[in-house]
Amino acid sequence: MPEIRRNERMTDIAGKETRGLDLKVGMKLLEGFFSAIGAELGINKVGAEYQRKAVGKLRFSLKNATRDSVDPFAFGEALIPCRLNERQGWVAPGNRYFVTVGVVRSQAITVTAEDSRSNKVNVDVGEIAHVLDAHGKVAIEHGGEGSLTYKGKDPLAFGVELVEMAYSDDEQKFFISGVTNAKKIRAGTIVERAFIGDPDQGNVFIL
């Protein structure tokens, strides 16, 4: 396999944030972040504070996002001597095959709170920050007006870059095409996404 290029700065999403998400949807995204860093207990206190302040919407942005990836052309070269193993259980007529060629990560997520009229809401989380810091799972920092940054110890993956592989029995080779839209890969999985930047340009989305 090609060498992995690590910690490439994602400058194209720096300073950009999602559209305003309903509080319930936004809390589900934030809950996923808290769960991934092992701070599940803190999310209830954060949610209660947002509700107490009558927060209606949340906006998200990612600080210092990085990307680990392989060159897709080098990946194509690596596939030249390869073919599908017909005896493998997942190889079957009609199946589609996707490969992750890039993973994007961030150590911190910034959340901006708004009321129902899109006015920014300052949330007091001093006691919550004290509790979370005591457990060493996540730190909270104040950003701009109405914004809080939740930061874990390790960068977490929040999106992947896929290519789709098709195999031609006649030509005995793989064909690769890019994936431009969010894909539901696992059966039964509901994909909820919030674009950072212009969704028409296929920018990064949060899963």
N, C-alpha and C positions, 0 to 999 in steps of 0.2 A: 504494500500500500504506500501511497505518497506520504512524504513527511507532513506532519500536522503543523501548521503555522499558528502559533499561540499568542493570545493577549493582544490581538489587533484592536486598536481603539475604534469604537463605533461613533465617529464624529458626526455622522449624518443624523443621529437622533439626539445629540447633545442639546439640551435646552428645550426639546420638544415634549409635549404632553398629550395625553389622550383627550378626547372629547369628554364632557361631563357625563359621568355614569350615575344612574340611580343609586342611592345609598345601598340598597340591598345587593345590587350587582357588584358595586365597588367593594363592599365588605367581603363578598365571596372571593374576589381577587386577592384582597389583603389577607384574608384567612389562609389562602394557599401559600402566600409568602411566609406568614408566621408559622404555619405547620411545617414547612420545609426546613426552617431553622430551629424547630423544636420549641417554639414559644406559643403553643396553642392556648395556654391559660390567659395570656395577655390580650388576645383578640377580643374577648368578651368585654373587658374593661375599656378598651379603645372604642368598641362599638357603642357601649353605653354612653360614653362621653360625647360621641358624635350625635347620638339621638337626643341627649340632654340639651345640646346646643341647636337642635332643630336643623341639622345638616341635611340637605336634600340631595346633593350630588357630590361626587368625588372625581378629581382628575389625578392622573398618575403620570409620573415621568421617572426616568432611570438615570442615575448618575454613574459616570465612568463605566459605561457598558463596554464589554470586550467581546471579541469573536475568535473562536478557534475553528480552523477550517483546513480543508485540503483543496488544492487546485483541481477544479473539475476536469480540466484537460489531462492533467497527470493521472487522475483517477480513471479516465477513459483509456489511457495507455495501459494502466495496470490490468484492465479487464480483457485485453487482447487475447491472452492464452486461456481465458476462463469460459466456462459454460455452466448452465444450470444442471444440478444433479437431479435427474428425473426420479431417483429413488427417495429423495428427501420429502418428508411428509407435507411440507408447506408448498411444494412445487406441484401445481395442478393447473389444468386448462382454465382460463378465465381469470386467474389471479393476476394482480398488479403488484409490482415490486418497487419499493421506494428505498433510497439510501440517504442517510444524513451525511451531508458533506460540510456542514457548518453548525456550530452551536454558539448561541449568544448568551452572555452571562452578565449579571450585575450584582454587586454586593449591597446596594442600597436602593430603596424605592422611596420617592417623594410623593406625598399625597397632599393635595390642596382641597380644602373643604369649602363648599358653597351652599348658600341657602336656596330656596325655591326660585328666587329672582336672580340667581347667578352672582350674588354678592359674596365675597369671600368671608369666611367665618373663622375667627381665631379660636382654637381649641386649647384649653388648659389641660395638659397631660403631665403635669409635674409629678403627681403621685404615681401615675402609671409608669412614667420613665424610671422612677426610683425602684419600683417593683421589678421591672424588666432588667434594669442594670444589675440588680442584686442577683438575678439568676444567670447573668452573663450570656444571655441568648441574643438579645437585640438591644441596641442603643437608639434613643430618640433624640433628634436634633431639630431645633427650630430653623425653618428656612425663611422664605419671605412671608408676606401677609397671608394668613390662613393655611400655611404649609408646614408640614412636618416630614422629616426624613427618618425612615426606619432603616437601620443598618445592622446587618448580621456580620458574623466573623468571616464567612467564606462566600465567594461569588456563587450565585445560584443561576442555573439555566432557566431562561424564560421563553426561549424560542429556538427552533431548529430550522435549518435550511435544507430542503429536500431536493433530490433529483429522482426522476422516475426512470427505471430501467425496463426495456422491453427486449426480449431475446428472439432472434430470428433463427428458426431451425434450418431454413433454406440456406441462409448466408452464414450460419454458424458464428454469429457475433451478436453483441449487445448494442442496442441503440439507447442513447440517453437524451432525455428532454428535461428542461427546467420546470419547476412548479411555481406558478405565479400566485395562486390563491391558497388560503388556508384549507387543509385537508383533514377530514375525520378518518384517522388511520385505523383505530380500533373500533370494532363493531360495538354499538351501544354507548359509545362515548359522545357526550354532548360538547361540542366545541364552542365556547363563548370567547369572543375576542374583542379587543379594543385597540384600534390602530393608533400608532404614534406617527404623526405626520399625515401626509395625504394618502388616504386609502387607495386612490386611483393609481398611485405610483408604486403600490406594493411594498410599502415600508414595513418596519417591524411591528408585530402585534404581540400582545401579552396573552398567554394561555392561562 
